[in-house]
Amino acid sequence: MQQRWIIVTLLCLILFFFQLGSLPLMDPDEPVYAQTAKEMLAAGDWLSPRIFGEVWFDKPPMYYWLVAGVTMLLGPTEWAARLPAAAMALGTVWLVYAFMKNRFGSASAAASAVVLATSLEFFYLAKGAVTDSTLTFFLTACLLAYWEKRIMLAYVLAALATLTKGPVGLLFPGAILLLELLSRGDWRGFIKLQLPKGLLVYAAVALPWYIAMYAVHGQVFVDTFLGMHNVTRFTSAEHDVSNVWTYFVPVLILGFFPWVTLLPQTVWLAWKEAQYERRTLRFLLLWAAFIFIFFTIAKTKLVSYILPMFPPLAMLVGWRLSRLWVQPVKQRAWAIACGALHGLLGAGLVYGQALMPALAWGAFLAAGILLVTGAGASWQIWRGGYQRAWVTLAAGASAFLLTLVLVLLPLAAPQFTAKEIAEDFKANYDGASSVYVIKFLRPGFVYYTDASTEEVGTTLFHNKVDTRAVLQQMVSRQERAYFVLRLSDYRLLSEAEQKKLTVLSTRYEVLLLLKEGTL
């Protein structure tokens, strides 16, 4: 039994930690977290997150603290920025394994852990310097602690989730547990929540940072953090293109690949037919459903938001797989869906490489892995070899994910990072002139240069700045200045204004420009 845990752990170490620091930080999100931790360390201020020399109220401090701690040991590197996310992802897989082992046995535990670790979105966010893996770890630990009747520990973990991403740290587990109790009509269950004592424990852990921030920064902290970055994100769309109710359907299909093809029957059977541990299965269903519905209702939608539903989905699919191993039934629909989805994604990669020729050989390699995996797994499912199919899917997914890390992402990364243009800037900068950087590129540019910059860009939630007018005003200043712009931003200027700027470097569609003037 211990051997299965070791294999799962080794798989996670390879997937999550291998080449973790090999890619530059990707704009715009990763550099924000890395730069904020870097500036908190430089200022010696562990209370107030800050970026570009100003206090930053976007997120609570947990991930910044973790990155700052690692940075103290390793220095400001890509590895340091991403290590906490990878460690939290590994911790989440361990939680899933331990919970399923206690409830359904080691076979279900291994199946669930591998399903989670090899899911595309979980893997991707495990290797990204963003908060989602950390939030998912604390929420998963909180809900599973409650289910194992460690009530006070659950409140502590909810508080840590609140220090990671705000009120959702309490709202999500509270709402999920409330729905679970209501679904069973278990009114006495509310007594077992020990709300008075539990909320005191929660407040003792979660509130000191919030109280201290209010004491130092006053009402602006409440208005910006709770108002704009929580309430407004829920009620207003930050990005209009994502404000459609079907947004998370393709996100789930791709993000939970390759296991999503088994999900429909798993959900149905877990709700309708499961007799043993029926309450646990319904709890997992309610957990996943609440996360999905909540963010579907929310106006602002990002791909990473539904990550907290992946652990319960993985546990449900792991449960279903382990049942098929001992009670095999025909799975023709799963076989067809599995082969079709692998084939579609493989074809998509082949088609997509024509749009980005630099990725051609990597895309063909990844497509080949998908097609071989899909064909092999579908054939085994059709013949009833479900354990072999699970191994094939897990091995194929692992090979595909490693191909992304070793081949495709290194080829694509220069188009999504400010690192290369930052290196060009350092080679050309005179050390004194003003530096103007478009908003999208500014966090990464500052992280890699430590330069003092002024931002050109837009604000959140439709309070848009006229980028063209701002650029025109900056170009008209009587000073020597450097500009870092995307080609689309540069084209907003008139021909006469463009002539005032000398192109020093071009990296894909990012330009380093110099406007001569008086030093």
C-alpha positions in Angstrom: 0.0 0.0 0.0 2.9 2.4 0.8 4.3 1.6 -2.6 1.3 3.3 -4.3 1.8 6.5 -2.2 5.5 6.5 -3.2 4.7 6.2 -6.9 2.1 9.0 -6.7 4.6 11.2 -4.9 7.4 10.5 -7.5 4.9 11.3 -10.3 4.1 14.6 -8.7 7.7 15.5 -8.1 8.4 15.0 -11.7 5.3 16.8 -13.0 5.3 19.8 -10.6 9.0 20.4 -9.8 10.9 19.4 -12.9 12.0 22.4 -14.9 10.0 24.6 -12.5 12.3 27.6 -12.9 13.4 27.0 -16.5 10.8 29.4 -18.1 10.7 33.1 -17.5 7.8 34.6 -15.6 4.8 35.0 -17.9 3.0 38.3 -18.2 1.0 39.7 -16.7 0.1 37.6 -13.6 3.3 35.7 -12.5 5.5 38.8 -12.3 2.9 40.6 -10.2 3.3 38.1 -7.4 7.0 37.8 -7.7 7.6 41.6 -7.8 5.3 42.2 -4.9 7.1 39.7 -2.7 10.4 41.2 -3.9 9.4 44.7 -2.9 8.0 43.6 0.5 11.4 42.2 1.2 13.2 45.3 0.0 11.0 47.5 2.2 11.2 45.2 5.2 7.4 45.4 5.4 5.7 42.1 5.8 2.3 43.7 6.4 1.5 45.7 3.3 1.9 44.1 -0.1 3.4 46.7 -2.5 4.3 47.0 -6.1 6.0 49.8 -8.1 6.7 51.4 -4.7 3.0 51.7 -3.9 0.8 49.7 -1.5 -1.1 47.0 -3.4 -4.6 45.9 -2.2 -5.3 43.3 -4.8 -4.8 40.1 -2.7 -4.2 39.1 1.0 -0.5 38.4 1.8 -0.3 34.6 2.0 1.2 33.9 -1.4 3.4 37.0 -1.1 4.7 35.8 2.3 5.5 32.3 0.9 7.3 33.7 -2.1 9.2 36.2 0.0 10.3 33.4 2.4 11.6 31.3 -0.4 13.2 34.4 -2.0 15.1 35.0 1.2 16.7 31.6 0.7 17.1 31.3 -3.1 17.1 34.9 -4.2 14.6 36.5 -6.7 14.3 33.7 -9.2 11.6 32.0 -11.2 12.1 29.0 -9.1 11.5 31.0 -5.9 8.3 32.6 -7.3 6.8 29.2 -8.3 8.0 26.9 -5.6 5.1 27.6 -3.1 2.5 26.9 -5.8 4.1 23.6 -6.7 4.5 22.6 -3.0 0.8 23.4 -2.4 -0.2 21.3 -5.4 1.7 18.4 -4.0 0.1 18.9 -0.6 -3.3 18.8 -2.2 -2.6 15.5 -4.0 -1.5 14.1 -0.7 -4.7 15.3 1.0 -6.7 13.6 -1.7 -4.8 10.4 -1.4 -5.1 10.2 2.4 -8.8 11.0 2.4 -9.7 8.5 -0.2 -7.5 5.8 1.4 -9.4 6.2 4.6 -12.8 6.2 2.9 -12.5 3.9 -0.1 -9.1 2.1 0.1 -5.7 2.5 -1.4 -6.8 1.7 -5.0 -9.2 4.6 -5.0 -6.7 6.8 -3.3 -4.0 6.1 -6.0 -6.5 6.5 -8.8 -7.8 9.8 -7.4 -4.4 11.2 -6.8 -3.1 10.4 -10.3 -6.3 11.8 -11.9 -5.7 15.1 -10.0 -2.0 15.4 -10.7 -2.4 14.7 -14.4 -5.3 17.0 -15.0 -4.2 19.7 -17.4 -5.3 22.8 -15.4 -4.2 21.5 -12.1 -0.8 20.7 -13.6 -0.5 24.1 -15.3 -1.4 26.1 -12.1 0.9 23.9 -10.0 3.8 25.4 -12.1 2.6 29.0 -12.1 3.5 31.8 -9.6 -0.2 32.6 -8.8 -2.4 32.1 -5.8 -4.8 29.4 -7.1 -2.9 26.3 -5.9 -2.5 27.7 -2.5 -6.2 28.6 -2.2 -7.1 25.2 -3.4 -4.9 23.5 -0.9 -6.4 25.4 2.1 -10.0 25.0 0.9 -9.5 21.2 0.3 -7.8 20.8 3.7 -10.6 22.7 5.4 -13.4 20.7 3.9 -11.7 17.4 4.4 -10.8 18.3 8.0 -14.5 19.0 8.6 -15.5 15.7 7.1 -13.0 13.9 9.3 -14.6 15.7 12.3 -11.6 17.9 13.0 -13.8 20.9 13.3 -11.4 23.5 14.9 -8.7 22.6 12.4 -11.2 23.3 9.7 -11.7 26.8 11.0 -8.0 27.4 11.1 -7.7 26.3 7.5 -10.6 28.5 6.5 -8.7 31.4 8.1 -5.6 30.6 6.1 -7.7 30.4 2.9 -9.0 33.9 3.8 -5.4 35.1 4.2 -4.8 33.7 0.7 -7.7 35.1 -1.3 -10.1 37.0 0.9 -13.7 36.3 2.0 -14.1 33.2 -0.3 -11.9 31.4 2.3 -14.9 31.3 4.6 -17.7 31.7 2.2 -16.9 28.6 0.1 -16.6 26.0 2.9 -19.4 27.6 4.8 -21.8 27.5 1.8 -20.8 24.0 0.8 -21.3 22.6 4.3 -24.6 24.4 4.6 -25.8 22.9 1.4 -24.7 19.4 2.5 -26.6 19.7 5.8 -29.7 21.1 4.1 -29.6 18.3 1.5 -30.0 15.8 4.3 -32.2 17.8 6.5 -29.7 17.4 9.3 -30.6 20.3 11.6 -28.5 18.9 14.4 -25.5 19.1 12.2 -25.5 22.8 12.7 -24.7 22.2 16.4 -21.7 20.1 15.5 -20.3 23.0 13.6 -19.5 24.7 16.9 -20.0 28.1 15.4 -19.3 30.4 18.4 -16.1 28.7 19.3 -15.1 28.1 15.7 -15.7 31.6 14.5 -13.5 32.9 17.4 -10.7 30.5 16.3 -11.2 31.7 12.7 -11.1 35.4 13.7 -8.0 34.9 15.8 -6.1 33.6 12.8 -7.6 35.5 9.9 -8.5 39.0 11.2 -5.2 40.4 12.7 -3.8 41.1 9.2 -7.0 42.8 8.1 -7.3 44.8 11.3 -3.7 45.9 11.0 -4.1 46.9 7.3 -7.2 49.0 8.2 -5.3 50.6 11.1 -2.5 51.6 8.8 -4.3 52.4 5.6 -7.8 53.2 6.7 -11.0 53.2 4.5 -9.1 53.0 1.2 -8.1 49.4 2.1 -11.7 48.4 2.7 -12.9 50.2 -0.5 -10.2 48.8 -2.7 -9.7 45.3 -1.4 -13.3 44.3 -0.4 -15.1 46.8 -2.7 -13.2 46.6 -6.0 -11.3 43.3 -5.8 -14.1 41.2 -4.3 -17.6 42.7 -4.6 -17.0 44.5 -7.9 -15.2 41.5 -9.5 -18.3 39.4 -8.7 -20.9 42.0 -9.9 -19.0 43.5 -12.9 -17.0 41.9 -15.7 -13.3 42.8 -15.8 -13.1 41.3 -19.2 -16.3 41.5 -21.4 -15.3 38.6 -23.6 -15.5 36.2 -20.7 -18.9 37.3 -19.4 -20.9 34.5 -20.8 -22.6 31.8 -18.8 -21.1 28.9 -20.8 -17.5 30.2 -20.2 -16.5 27.4 -17.8 -17.9 24.6 -19.8 -14.9 24.4 -22.3 -12.6 25.4 -19.4 -13.7 22.3 -17.5 -13.5 20.0 -20.6 -9.9 21.1 -21.3 -8.8 21.7 -17.8 -9.9 18.3 -16.5 -8.5 16.5 -19.6 -8.0 13.5 -20.0 -10.4 12.4 -17.3 -13.4 14.5 -18.2 -14.8 11.9 -20.6 -15.5 9.6 -17.5 -17.1 12.5 -15.6 -20.7 12.5 -16.8 -21.4 8.8 -15.8 -19.4 9.3 -12.6 -21.6 12.3 -11.5 -24.7 10.4 -12.3 -23.7 7.2 -10.5 -22.4 9.0 -7.5 -25.7 10.8 -7.0 -28.1 8.0 -7.9 -26.6 4.6 -7.3 -23.8 4.8 -4.7 -24.8 2.9 -1.6 -21.6 2.7 0.3 -20.4 6.0 1.6 -23.3 7.7 -0.3 -23.1 10.8 2.0 -19.4 11.3 1.2 -20.0 11.1 -2.6 -22.8 13.6 -2.4 -20.7 15.9 -0.4 -18.0 15.8 -3.1 -20.6 16.5 -5.8 -22.0 19.5 -3.9 -18.5 20.8 -3.4 -17.7 20.7 -7.1 -21.1 22.0 -8.2 -21.1 25.0 -5.8 -17.7 26.2 -7.1 -18.8 25.8 -10.7 -22.1 27.6 -10.2 -20.7 30.4 -8.1 -18.1 31.4 -10.7 -20.6 30.9 -13.5 -22.9 33.5 -11.8 -19.9 35.8 -11.1 -19.4 38.5 -13.8 -15.6 38.3 -13.8 -14.4 35.0 -15.0 -10.9 33.6 -15.3 -9.7 30.1 -16.3 -8.1 29.5 -12.9 -11.1 30.3 -10.8 -12.7 26.8 -10.8 -9.5 25.0 -9.7 -10.9 24.3 -6.2 -13.5 22.0 -7.8 -10.8 19.7 -9.3 -10.0 17.8 -6.0 -13.6 16.6 -5.5 -13.9 15.8 -9.2 -10.7 13.8 -9.0 -11.9 11.9 -6.0 -15.2 11.1 -7.7 -13.5 9.8 -10.8 -11.0 7.9 -8.7 -13.9 6.2 -6.9 -15.5 5.3 -10.2 -12.3 3.9 -11.6 -11.7 1.7 -8.6 -15.3 0.3 -8.9 -14.7 -0.5 -12.6 -11.6 -2.4 -11.7 -13.5 -4.8 -9.4 -17.0 -4.6 -11.1 -16.3 -4.2 -14.8 -19.2 -3.2 -17.0 -19.2 -2.2 -20.7 -18.0 1.3 -21.3 -18.5 1.9 -25.0 -19.6 5.5 -24.6 -16.5 6.3 -22.6 -14.3 4.6 -25.1 -15.7 6.6 -28.0 -15.6 9.9 -26.0 -12.0 9.3 -24.9 -10.8 8.6 -28.4 -12.8 11.5 -29.9 -11.5 14.1 -27.4 -7.9 13.0 -27.8 -8.3 13.0 -31.5 -9.8 16.5 -31.5 -7.1 18.0 -29.3 -4.4 16.3 -31.5 -6.0 17.7 -34.6 -6.2 21.1 -33.0 -2.5 21.1 -32.3 -1.7 20.1 -35.9 -3.9 22.9 -37.1 -2.6 25.4 -34.6 1.0 25.0 -35.5 0.3 26.5 -38.9 -0.5 29.7 -37.0 2.7 29.5 -35.0 5.3 27.8 -37.3 8.0 28.0 -34.6 6.0 25.5 -32.6 5.6 23.0 -35.4 7.8 20.0 -34.3 6.7 20.3 -30.7 3.0 20.5 -31.8 3.4 17.4 -33.9 5.1 15.5 -31.1 2.4 16.5 -28.6 -0.3 15.6 -31.1 1.3 12.2 -31.7 1.3 11.5 -28.0 -2.4 12.4 -27.8 -3.4 10.3 -30.7 -1.5 7.2 -29.6 -2.8 7.6 -26.0 -6.3 8.1 -27.2 -6.3 5.1 -29.5 -4.6 2.8 -26.9 -6.8 3.8 -24.0 -10.0 3.7 -26.1 -9.2 0.2 -27.3 -8.5 -1.0 -23.7 -11.7 0.6 -22.5 -13.7 -1.1 -25.3 -12.3 -4.5 -24.3 -12.9 -3.9 -20.6 -9.2 -3.4 -19.5 -10.0 -0.5 -17.3 -6.9 -0.6 -15.1 -4.7 -0.8 -18.2 -6.7 2.1 -19.7 -6.1 4.2 -16.5 -2.4 3.5 -16.7 -2.3 4.4 -20.4 -4.2 7.6 -19.8 -2.0 8.6 -16.9 1.2 7.8 -18.8 0.0 9.6 -21.9 -1.1 12.6 -20.0 2.2 12.8 -18.2 4.1 12.5 -21.4 1.9 15.2 -23.0 2.4 17.5 -20.0 6.2 17.1 -20.0 6.2 17.8 -23.7 4.5 21.1 -23.0 7.2 21.9 -20.4 10.2 20.7 -22.3 9.3 21.6 -25.9 6.2 23.8 -26.5 6.3 26.3 -23.7 10.1 27.1 -24.1 9.3 27.8 -27.8 6.3 29.9 -27.0 7.5 31.6 -23.8 9.5 34.5 -25.4 6.2 35.8 -26.8 4.6 36.0 -23.4 7.3 37.5 -21.2 9.0 40.8 -20.8 12.3 39.1 -19.9 14.0 39.5 -23.3 13.0 43.1 -23.8 14.2 43.8 -20.3 17.6 42.4 -21.1 17.8 44.7 -24.2 16.7 47.6 -22.0 19.5 47.0 -19.5 22.0 47.0 -22.3 20.8 50.3 -23.6 19.6 52.3 -20.6 21.5 55.5 -19.7 20.6 55.2 -16.1 18.8 58.6 -15.8 16.0 58.9 -18.4 12.3 58.3 -17.8 10.9 54.9 -18.7 7.3 54.4 -19.8 5.9 50.9 -20.0 2.5 49.6 -21.1 0.5 48.2 -18.2 0.4 44.6 -19.5 4.3 44.4 -19.5 5.1 46.5 -16.6 5.3 43.9 -13.8 7.6 41.6 -15.7 9.7 44.4 -17.0 10.2 45.9 -13.5 10.9 42.4 -12.0 13.8 41.8 -14.5 15.2 45.4 -14.5 14.5 47.0 -11.1 13.9 50.1 -13.1 11.7 53.0 -12.0 8.8 53.2 -14.5 5.6 55.0 -15.3 2.7 53.1 -16.5 0.7 53.5 -19.7 -2.5 51.5 -19.7 -6.0 51.0 -18.6 -7.7 50.6 -15.3 -10.2 47.9 -14.2 -13.9 47.6 -14.8 -14.5 49.9 -17.7 -12.8 53.0 -16.2 -10.7 53.0 -19.2 -7.8 55.4 -19.9 -7.4 56.6 -23.4 -4.1 54.9 -24.2 -3.5 56.9 -27.3 -4.0 60.2 -25.5 -1.7 59.1 -22.7 1.0 58.0 -25.2 0.7 61.2 -27.1 1.1 63.3 -24.0 4.2 61.3 -22.9 5.8 61.5 -26.3 5.3 65.3 -26.4 7.3 65.8 -23.2 10.6 67.6 -23.6 12.7 64.9 -22.2 14.8 61.9 -23.2 12.7 58.8 -22.5 12.5 55.1 -23.1 9.2 53.4 -24.1 8.3 49.7 -23.9 5.2 49.1 -26.0 3.4 46.5 -27.9 3.2 47.0 -31.6 -0.5 47.6 -31.4 0.1 50.4 -28.9 2.9 51.9 -31.1 0.5 52.0 -34.0 -1.9 54.3 -32.0 0.6 57.1 -32.6 0.6 59.3 -35.7 3.4 59.0 -38.2 4.9 62.2 -37.0 4.9 61.0 -33.4 6.4 57.6 -34.4 9.2 59.5 -36.1 10.2 60.9 -32.7 10.9 57.4 -31.5 13.9 55.3 -32.4 13.4 51.5 -32.3 16.3 50.0 -30.2 15.0 46.5 -30.1 12.1 44.3 -31.2 11.1 41.1 -29.4 8.2 39.5 -31.2 5.6 42.3 -31.1 7.2 44.2 -28.2 9.2 47.3 -28.9 12.0 49.1 -27.0 11.9 52.7 -28.1 14.0 55.8 -27.4 12.9 59.4 -27.7 15.8 61.7 -27.7 15.6 64.9 -25.6 17.4 66.9 -23.0 19.0 64.9 -20.2 
